[in-house]
Amino acid sequence: MRTNHAFPTELDLKTRLFVASLLLAPALVAAQDGPPPAMVEVELARSRACVPALAALEDLDRELEPLTLRAMRIQALGRAISLEDLAAVAPFDTTDAIEVAVREWFAEDARAGEQWAIAPDSTLLARRSEASERMRGRLRDEMEALAAEGQARIEGAGDLQEAVRPCAGAMFVRSAVLEVCDSVTSELCRAAADTAAGPFRFVDAPADIWDMEELRPWTAPGPARILDGGTLGGARTMVRARRGNIQVAVAVSPLIRERADITPEQAAEFDANLDSLGFSFDHPRFVMAPALEIQLDVAGPIGGETDYMFHFGDLSDPANQVLWRASAVGGGPVQAAFPAGSATLALLQQGESLRVTAVAMGEDNGEGAQGDAVYSIPLTNVNQVRAVTALLNYMATGQLSQDLAQLVPPRPGGA
């Protein structure tokens, strides 16, 4: 995945925010209504390539299934030990050394509990605690071994992850899938041969994919929270759109950095930017800026486009702002995260809708580059004003920094 991070090795939020993209004021021709010229071949190739890729993924899933089931059982045993809940995991597999050890731990712990009830003894509690920790440590070692084995098998599959990425959630051309299925047996092939509804979506002609459109409204933002993986999440609102197999997502969220990871000058620029916006944010460990996150999942150029541009309004009007620009050369998905200026935030709160346009740029003849819009995908503004305003108020009033102080307390001795 190509990544375009404009933030923050060197930062001047007031004067350097994507100046390069704002210099572009192309004269654009409206995007065509029909599918871009190369889309048919791109989608036929995708459908054919996904048949062996998804079949290989099914094989890998079957290979990993015993490890997954084993890991789930180990986790259940660990929870049962922590809760001292024998019924949750009984009966035990007497052919498995780990399960036998857990069964013996429960038996020994029950005897220790009976002894405590007869004659309370602090040394007995210490022994019980040590035995519990030894058993949990053995389970942790088993989980680590399972994880290492699973990772080794995934790595042994080579570039399978990259091969199946274009297939995730894609619509397929049924005839292209079936022509490859002569030599492959897989769930995708079975679904293509059966016209009944299933987990995959098919079209009869490649051009029909372009007629498939999907718009999802801006999501309601929630407070910052710690996710299951231990990372910081929440405090964001997102809008999504789809045209054919091209998927677009834009989110507004706080861009948070540890002060220890940036220079004092960069931290001062963060703070000055919040002051200019009138935002209140006070946390000794972190700096913050309201930001845009952009994702464009596209296989590559399908109509001679050279650039992708996210913008408000009609690109043929030079007054409309280009928020982000990325090269289409090389293909593959692209993403970016960058601080949003006050003008951008104001337009979002006013309900100005965003869109992404694929542009075929010509050479600069000395009077500015000229370009043709190959296709354009709008993002809905449904719930935009309410969601963006609520999130920005959450950042501006200091509630975000208060929640962060609860979720990630300052380190002892200060920042």
HELIX and SHEET records of a PDB file:
HELIX    1   1 VAL A   19  LEU A   22  1                                   4    
HELIX    2   2 MET A   39  LEU A   83  1                                  45    
HELIX    3   3 LEU A   86  ALA A   88  5                                   3    
HELIX    4   4 ALA A   97  ILE A  118  1                                  22    
HELIX    5   5 SER A  122  GLY A  156  1                                  35    
HELIX    6   6 LEU A  160  VAL A  164  1                                   5    
HELIX    7   7 ARG A  165  CYS A  167  5                                   3    
HELIX    8   8 ARG A  174  VAL A  180  1                                   7    
HELIX    9   9 CYS A  181  SER A  183  5                                   3    
HELIX   10  10 GLU A  187  ALA A  193  1                                   7    
HELIX   11  11 PRO A  206  ASP A  211  5                                   6    
HELIX   12  12 ARG A  259  ASP A  261  5                                   3    
HELIX   13  13 PRO A  264  LEU A  277  1                                  14    
HELIX   14  14 SER A  342  GLN A  349  1                                   8    
HELIX   15  15 GLN A  384  ALA A  396  1                                  13    
HELIX   16  16 GLN A  399  LEU A  407  1                                   9    
SHEET    1   A 6 ARG A   2  HIS A   5  0                                        
SHEET    2   A 6 VAL A 334  PRO A 339  1                                        
SHEET    3   A 6 PHE A 286  ASP A 297 -1                                        
SHEET    4   A 6 ILE A 246  GLU A 258 -1                                        
SHEET    5   A 6 THR A 237  ARG A 243 -1                                        
SHEET    6   A 6 GLU A 213  ARG A 216 -1                                        
SHEET    1   B 5 LEU A  28  VAL A  29  0                                        
SHEET    2   B 5 GLY A 371  PRO A 378  1                                        
SHEET    3   B 5 LEU A 354  MET A 361 -1                                        
SHEET    4   B 5 ASP A 307  PHE A 312 -1                                        
SHEET    5   B 5 VAL A 322  SER A 327 -1                                        
SHEET    1   C 2 MET A 171  VAL A 173  0                                        
SHEET    2   C 2 ARG A 201  VAL A 203  1                                        
SHEET    1   D 2 ARG A 225  ILE A 226  0                                        
SHEET    2   D 2 LEU A 232  GLY A 233 -1                                        
END                                                                             
